[in-house]
Amino acid sequence: MAVTTSSPGGPRTGKPLVLRALSKTFAGGGGGRAVLRDLDLCVAAGELVVILGPSGCGKTTCLRIVGGLEAPDPRPGTELLLGGEPIRGPGPDRGFVFQSYSSFPWLTVRENVLFGLQFCVPDRAERERRASAYLELVGLKAFASSYPRDLSGGQQQRVAIARTLATQPSLLLMDEPYAALDAQTREAQQAELLRIWRERRPTILFVTHDIAEAAFLAERVVIFGERGTGIVADVRTERELEEKIARDALRRAAAGDRGRADALAALLGRPVDTATIEQRGPWIREQPEFYELTARLKGLLPAVRAG
């Protein structure tokens, strides 16, 4: 039996992102402070890419430039393209989810989701339909009339995700959205994000400092080096996890030991040869391959300097 490696979920509705020769220098010091220098990055349509790296390496700056919130250095050869079209500033084709929950406290959950729609969806009935659909998607339909103060941190972040997704962006930018949550809630929200991504398939560029979060969420992990050094590694994590797990289980089964194959089949509800990113869930954190991947990613990160 072959290990299935087909793409998860439905059709990819996001657009491809291309960054070429991207640089950013902030004023200060002798000649400025270069955070990004000649960065090249391509993200396929509907791909979930996590940027991992130390503080100050330019992860958030990269996200802000893609979101149109910062301008790159004006250099020859620099290109920022989404779906083949140049990025020249903020636009409804990109949605940004920040670390802070960023809801309007005087609006209800439903009104918060409706807020952004008034600028891009002229038809009121369509705005109402979308608000209901995306609140249901993130599991908050029963809280539509509640205010942000009545919600937990995880629920408030789901409001932000629903508000962003409701505008149907081609690219979702997420800057450490779960950093302020406790460990249990953070893991639950990570699994929720994967479910939403599988259903809607926007392109996602996700920034984190958390190695385990990167390993769990990403199709690809792009590792930034120290400030200005750019990308030092690019790891396709679904091959590191699902294929490795499935191949080991099948190898053991072929040798007469079906223990792991049967255990995985019980967890996934299907034969182990279909273990792909589509089934990724909390179970994968307990697999030895997950620990091996996080150790590999840690080894690829630049060493932290003392002092």
Secondary structure in CASP SS format (residue, H / E / C, confidence):
PFRMAT SS
TARGET T0000
AUTHOR 0000-0000-0000
METHOD secondary structure of the structure
MODEL  1
M C 1.00
A C 1.00
V C 1.00
T C 1.00
T C 1.00
S C 1.00
S C 1.00
P C 1.00
G C 1.00
G C 1.00
P C 1.00
R C 1.00
T C 1.00
G C 1.00
K C 1.00
P C 1.00
L E 1.00
V E 1.00
L E 1.00
R E 1.00
A E 1.00
L E 1.00
S E 1.00
K E 1.00
T E 1.00
F E 1.00
A C 1.00
G C 1.00
G C 1.00
G C 1.00
G C 1.00
G C 1.00
R E 1.00
A E 1.00
V E 1.00
L E 1.00
R E 1.00
D E 1.00
L E 1.00
D E 1.00
L E 1.00
C E 1.00
V E 1.00
A C 1.00
A C 1.00
G C 1.00
E C 1.00
L E 1.00
V E 1.00
V E 1.00
I E 1.00
L E 1.00
G C 1.00
P C 1.00
S C 1.00
G C 1.00
C C 1.00
G C 1.00
K H 1.00
T H 1.00
T H 1.00
C H 1.00
L H 1.00
R H 1.00
I H 1.00
V H 1.00
G C 1.00
G C 1.00
L C 1.00
E C 1.00
A C 1.00
P C 1.00
D C 1.00
P C 1.00
R C 1.00
P C 1.00
G C 1.00
T C 1.00
E E 1.00
L E 1.00
L E 1.00
L E 1.00
G C 1.00
G C 1.00
E E 1.00
P E 1.00
I C 1.00
R C 1.00
G C 1.00
P C 1.00
G C 1.00
P C 1.00
D C 1.00
R E 1.00
G E 1.00
F E 1.00
V E 1.00
F C 1.00
Q C 1.00
S C 1.00
Y C 1.00
S C 1.00
S C 1.00
F C 1.00
P C 1.00
W C 1.00
L C 1.00
T C 1.00
V H 1.00
R H 1.00
E H 1.00
N H 1.00
V H 1.00
L H 1.00
F H 1.00
G H 1.00
L H 1.00
Q C 1.00
F C 1.00
C C 1.00
V C 1.00
P C 1.00
D C 1.00
R H 1.00
A H 1.00
E H 1.00
R H 1.00
E H 1.00
R H 1.00
R H 1.00
A H 1.00
S H 1.00
A H 1.00
Y H 1.00
L H 1.00
E H 1.00
L H 1.00
V C 1.00
G C 1.00
L C 1.00
K H 1.00
A H 1.00
F H 1.00
A C 1.00
S C 1.00
S C 1.00
Y C 1.00
P H 1.00
R H 1.00
D H 1.00
L C 1.00
S C 1.00
G H 1.00
G H 1.00
Q H 1.00
Q H 1.00
Q H 1.00
R H 1.00
V H 1.00
A H 1.00
I H 1.00
A H 1.00
R H 1.00
T H 1.00
L H 1.00
A H 1.00
T C 1.00
Q C 1.00
P C 1.00
S C 1.00
L E 1.00
L E 1.00
L E 1.00
M E 1.00
D E 1.00
E C 1.00
P C 1.00
Y C 1.00
A C 1.00
A C 1.00
L C 1.00
D C 1.00
A H 1.00
Q H 1.00
T H 1.00
R H 1.00
E H 1.00
A H 1.00
Q H 1.00
Q H 1.00
A H 1.00
E H 1.00
L H 1.00
L H 1.00
R H 1.00
I H 1.00
W H 1.00
R H 1.00
E H 1.00
R H 1.00
R C 1.00
P C 1.00
T E 1.00
I E 1.00
L E 1.00
F E 1.00
V E 1.00
T E 1.00
H C 1.00
D C 1.00
I H 1.00
A H 1.00
E H 1.00
A H 1.00
A H 1.00
F H 1.00
L H 1.00
A C 1.00
E C 1.00
R E 1.00
V E 1.00
V E 1.00
I E 1.00
F E 1.00
G C 1.00
E C 1.00
R C 1.00
G C 1.00
T C 1.00
G C 1.00
I E 1.00
V E 1.00
A E 1.00
D E 1.00
V E 1.00
R E 1.00
T H 1.00
E H 1.00
R H 1.00
E H 1.00
L H 1.00
E H 1.00
E H 1.00
K H 1.00
I H 1.00
A H 1.00
R H 1.00
D H 1.00
A H 1.00
L H 1.00
R H 1.00
R H 1.00
A H 1.00
A H 1.00
A C 1.00
G C 1.00
D C 1.00
R C 1.00
G H 1.00
R H 1.00
A H 1.00
D H 1.00
A H 1.00
L H 1.00
A H 1.00
A H 1.00
L H 1.00
L H 1.00
G C 1.00
R C 1.00
P C 1.00
V H 1.00
D H 1.00
T H 1.00
A C 1.00
T C 1.00
I H 1.00
E H 1.00
Q H 1.00
R C 1.00
G C 1.00
P H 1.00
W H 1.00
I H 1.00
R H 1.00
E H 1.00
Q C 1.00
P H 1.00
E H 1.00
F H 1.00
Y H 1.00
E H 1.00
L H 1.00
T H 1.00
A H 1.00
R H 1.00
L H 1.00
K H 1.00
G H 1.00
L H 1.00
L C 1.00
P C 1.00
A C 1.00
V C 1.00
R C 1.00
A C 1.00
G C 1.00
END
